[in-house]
Amino acid sequence: MAVLTPGSARLYETGGWRSFYPKTDESRCIACGMCWIFCPDACRVLTPRLNPIVGLTPNFYDFEPKYCKGCGICAQECPTSAIRMIEEGK
């Protein structure tokens, strides 16, 4: 199915054909936002929660499973290697 209308990508849930999903080690995350910047599907979402490393910044980037295709770009671009790709179902 083609996305023909700009800004309508949220209507198409692409997470159903994912083989791997990103898992963040919160003890290594510095809340830099690189995963959010590089995610091609905008499935990294800012969650207001206290970060164990940064502390003062109540931000954390979770992933939205409905839209994550498991491409692994977030894990590749993470400067602290806080994100690992986990095989779906494990």
C-alpha positions, -999 to 999 in steps of 0.1 A, spaced: 0 0 0 14 33 -10 13 64 12 0 90 -11 -10 119 12 18 138 30 16 135 68 -5 103 67 22 78 76 7 73 111 -23 56 94 0 27 83 12 5 111 44 -12 99 55 -30 130 38 -62 121 65 -74 98 94 -67 122 120 -95 130 139 -75 156 129 -48 180 151 -22 199 156 -26 236 172 3 255 195 -3 285 183 27 306 215 26 327 235 36 295 211 60 279 221 96 281 189 109 265 208 126 236 180 120 211 202 105 184 178 75 181 149 99 176 168 120 150 178 90 129 146 69 131 131 68 96 97 59 109 95 83 138 88 54 162 111 67 189 88 87 212 98 110 240 85 97 273 85 119 304 104 98 328 134 103 350 166 91 332 189 72 356 221 87 340 211 123 332 188 126 362 179 162 357 163 156 323 130 139 327 132 126 291 135 91 278 131 77 243 109 46 241 99 30 208 64 27 194 60 -10 184 31 -2 160 55 17 137 90 2 144 101 -19 114 132 -31 133 157 -16 110 183 -11 138 193 24 127 186 37 163 210 10 177 236 18 151 235 55 158 234 54 196 267 69 209 266 49 241 255 15 226 225 16 249 202 2 223 204 -35 213 183 -52 187 164 -82 202 149 -109 180 111 -107 181 95 -133 204 125 -135 228 
